[in-house]
Structure formats: C-alpha cells, structure tokens
Amino acid sequence: MHHSMQQRVDGLAALRARSLMATAEFYEMIGRPAPTRGPLFQAVAKGKAWHIIEIATGKTRGFCFSHRAAIRFADAVEAGATSKRGGLQ
C-alpha cells in the first residue's frame, strides 16, 4: 500500500478507536449501559422460500427452501460481515 494511503488508514483507525472510547465514556457518565449491536441480516418467509434480507438496506442477499438452511445461511453471512468490519461494530 502506498505510504500516504497507509497513513490515512492508520489515522482513520485511530479516530474510530477514540470515538468508541468516547461513546463508552458518555454512557458511563449517565449510568446506562451502551447499546448492543443488533443483527445485520434476517430470514423472512416469502412463498415457499426463505429470503435472507439485509436489514439496513432491505436487499435480499440469498434464499433457501428450508428454515434451518436459511438460519445457517444468515448466521454465515452475519459472521462474514462482522469479520470484514473488524468486529468493531
């Protein structure tokens, strides 16, 4: 990676870490627990298929024909999304 681009990435990572610490401090000051992250994907029955929907955008990411397979698929997509985001969210 180019040196200036690496500096930018490092700077943004530091800002993200600081914002997470500040958020935790604010919730600690008011005596409330910090909100937990909800699921990113949801399995929804549509006809004879189960669609795996991304909650934030409403887009279908895949579909399965059994509930068990749909839940497994949603869990796998959720794990993949969490690992790509670095597990920070």
BELMO-V334130 format. One line per field, one symbol per residue. phi: phi as a letter, one per 40 degrees, with the letter a starting at -180 (. if undefined). Layout:
phi->???
This chain:
phi->.cdcccccccccccccccccccccccccccgbccccccccbacbcbgcbbccbcccbgccciabbbcccccccccccccccccccggcc
